[in-house]
Amino acid sequence: MNHIYKIILYVFSLLLVFSSPMSAFAADDIDSARFARGAQQWANNCGRCHNVRDPREYRDDLWEPIIAHMRLIGGLTGQQQRDILYFLQSSNYSASAQSD
């Protein structure tokens, strides 16, 4: 049963990757309170089990299935998943905006 669940999760993750835009943020769209909440959740939850990765290590579309998978593994709530994903994706935007 566990194996079937992993296959379903993998297929769902692939669907997310291929249906997502490359960047979800524009310059005026970043919500600083949500960004801070996501950064705190990312530091508190992801660091419990492993060294956290640099938010810019993956593109926005790649973070989505990673965080969906980690929601199951790490026991994150839906809100924590959304906040962490927001932080990671908006980190990608702020990094690309600074380099332009």
N, C-alpha and C positions, 0 to 999 in steps of 0.2 A: 504493500500500500504506500509506503513512504517513497518508493522509487517512482510510482505513478505520479505522486504529488510533485516530485522534483521535475518530472518531464512537463507537467502542466505549467509549472512556474517558469520553466525555461521557454516554452512556447509563448506564454504571455509576455515574458520579457522581450522576446524578439519582436513581437507585435508592437510593443511600446517603442522600441528603437526605430523601427521602420515607419512609424506613424507620427513621430515627433519632429518638430522644427529644430533646426540646428541651434538657434539661440532664442531663448524665451524672453529676453529683456531688452528694453530700450533705455536710454540714458535717464529719462525721467521716471521710469517705472520701479526703481528699486526702493522698497519700503524698509527703512533703516531699523525699525522695531522688529519686523519679521526677520530681517537679516541677522540681527543680534540674537534673537530667540533661536534661530536655526544654528548659528555658530555655537551657542551654549549647548544645545541638544547634541550637536555633532561631537563636541569635546567630551561631554558627559557620557554619551552612549557608545560611540564608536571606539573610544579609547579604553573601554572596559576589557575588550578582548584582544585587541591588536593595536599596533601603531597606526594612528590615523594618517590618511594620505593627504597630500597637498590638494586642495580643492581644484586646482588647475591641471591636475594630472590627467583628467578625462574631460572630454567634451560634454556638453549638456545632454545630448542624446544618449551618451553612454552611462551617465550617472543615474538615469531613471531606472533601468533594470537592476543596477547594482543596489540602489537604495530599496527597491521593491524586494529584492532577495534578502537584504539585511534586515528589513522589517520583520520578516519571518524568523530569521536566525536570531536576531537580537531582541525580539519581543517588543518592537516599537509600536506605539499607537499610530493611527492614521495621521493625526495632527503632527506628531513628531516626524514621521516620514515626510510629510509635506514641508515642514519647516526646514529640515535638514536638506532636502532637495532644493528648496528655494535658496538657501545659503550657498550650496555648492554651485548651482547654476549662475547665481548673481555674482559669485566670486569670479567665474569665468568671464562674465561680461565686464566687470570692473577691471580685470587684468588686461583684457583686449582694448578697453577704452584708454587705459593709461599708456599702452604701447603705441597708440596712433598719434 
